[in-house]
């Protein structure tokens, strides 16, 4: 029954783009993941997904774009916890990425 804390650095395998590092920020149930490393579609610094955590998952939306970050848009998605150090984010109709924890967030 402890509060789930996803804040920190996570790495996920984005398929053909390879592994990418994201920073997850969490305020209460609100989750925002921003890319620390990017790819030709969604570059570093941009939001990759956001969600509202309820229990062991939650609805959200994930960002997709054409190469060169053209036509960026958010599509419906879902965050699914797989334990304290793993979760999956599913971009509806696009695919999913399994993330694993690589470090806690550093306060700024």
C-alpha positions as CSV (number, residue, x, y, z in Angstrom):
1,X,0.0,0.0,0.0
2,X,3.0,2.3,-0.2
3,X,2.9,5.1,-2.7
4,X,4.6,4.1,-5.9
5,X,7.6,6.4,-6.8
6,X,8.6,6.3,-10.4
7,X,10.7,9.5,-10.3
8,X,14.2,9.0,-11.8
9,X,16.1,7.8,-14.8
10,X,14.8,4.9,-16.8
11,X,16.0,3.2,-20.0
12,X,13.7,1.8,-22.6
13,X,14.2,-0.1,-25.9
14,X,12.5,1.9,-28.6
15,X,12.8,-0.9,-31.2
16,X,14.6,0.3,-34.3
17,X,15.8,3.4,-32.5
18,X,17.5,1.3,-29.8
19,X,17.8,2.1,-26.1
20,X,16.9,5.6,-25.0
21,X,17.2,7.2,-21.6
22,X,14.2,9.1,-20.1
23,X,13.7,11.2,-17.0
24,X,10.4,10.5,-15.2
25,X,9.0,13.3,-13.0
26,X,6.2,12.5,-10.6
27,X,3.9,14.7,-8.6
28,X,1.4,12.6,-6.8
29,X,-0.3,10.4,-9.4
30,X,0.9,12.6,-12.4
31,X,3.8,11.1,-14.4
32,X,5.7,12.9,-17.1
33,X,8.6,11.2,-19.0
34,X,11.0,13.4,-21.0
35,X,13.7,12.0,-23.2
36,X,17.3,12.5,-22.2
37,X,18.4,10.8,-25.4
38,X,16.3,11.0,-28.4
39,X,15.8,9.7,-31.9
40,X,15.0,11.1,-35.4
41,X,11.3,11.2,-34.6
42,X,11.1,12.5,-31.0
43,X,14.4,14.2,-29.9
44,X,16.0,14.7,-26.5
45,X,14.2,17.1,-24.3
46,X,10.7,16.3,-25.5
47,X,8.0,14.5,-23.6
48,X,7.8,10.9,-24.7
49,X,4.7,10.1,-22.6
50,X,2.5,11.3,-19.7
51,X,0.1,9.4,-17.6
52,X,-2.0,9.4,-14.4
53,X,-1.1,6.5,-12.1
54,X,-4.0,4.6,-10.5
55,X,-2.9,1.5,-8.7
56,X,-0.6,-0.5,-10.9
57,X,-1.3,1.4,-14.1
58,X,-3.0,4.3,-15.6
59,X,-4.2,6.0,-18.7
60,X,-2.1,8.5,-20.5
61,X,-0.8,9.6,-23.9
62,X,2.4,9.1,-25.7
63,X,4.1,11.4,-28.2
64,X,4.8,10.3,-31.8
65,X,6.2,12.3,-34.7
66,X,7.4,12.0,-38.3
67,X,11.2,12.1,-38.8
68,X,12.7,15.5,-38.0
69,X,10.0,16.0,-35.3
70,X,7.5,16.9,-37.9
71,X,3.8,16.6,-37.2
72,X,4.3,15.8,-33.4
73,X,1.1,14.6,-31.8
74,X,0.0,12.6,-28.7
75,X,-1.9,9.3,-29.1
76,X,-3.8,7.5,-26.3
77,X,-1.7,5.2,-24.2
78,X,-1.4,3.2,-21.0
79,X,1.2,2.8,-18.3
80,X,1.5,-0.7,-16.7
81,X,3.7,-1.4,-13.7
82,X,5.8,-4.6,-13.7
83,X,7.3,-4.1,-10.3
84,X,9.3,-1.4,-8.5
85,X,12.0,-1.2,-11.2
86,X,10.1,-2.0,-14.5
87,X,7.1,-0.7,-16.3
88,X,5.6,-0.7,-19.8
89,X,4.1,2.2,-21.7
90,X,1.8,1.3,-24.6
91,X,1.2,3.8,-27.4
92,X,-2.2,2.7,-28.7
93,X,-2.0,1.4,-32.2
94,X,1.8,2.1,-32.4
95,X,3.6,-0.2,-30.0
96,X,5.1,-0.5,-26.5
97,X,8.3,0.1,-24.6
98,X,9.6,-1.8,-21.5
99,X,11.4,0.6,-19.2
100,X,13.8,-0.4,-16.4
101,X,15.1,1.9,-13.7
102,X,18.7,3.1,-13.9
103,X,18.7,5.8,-11.2
104,X,16.7,8.0,-8.9
105,X,16.0,11.6,-9.8
106,X,18.4,14.2,-8.5
107,X,16.7,17.2,-6.8
108,X,17.5,20.5,-8.6
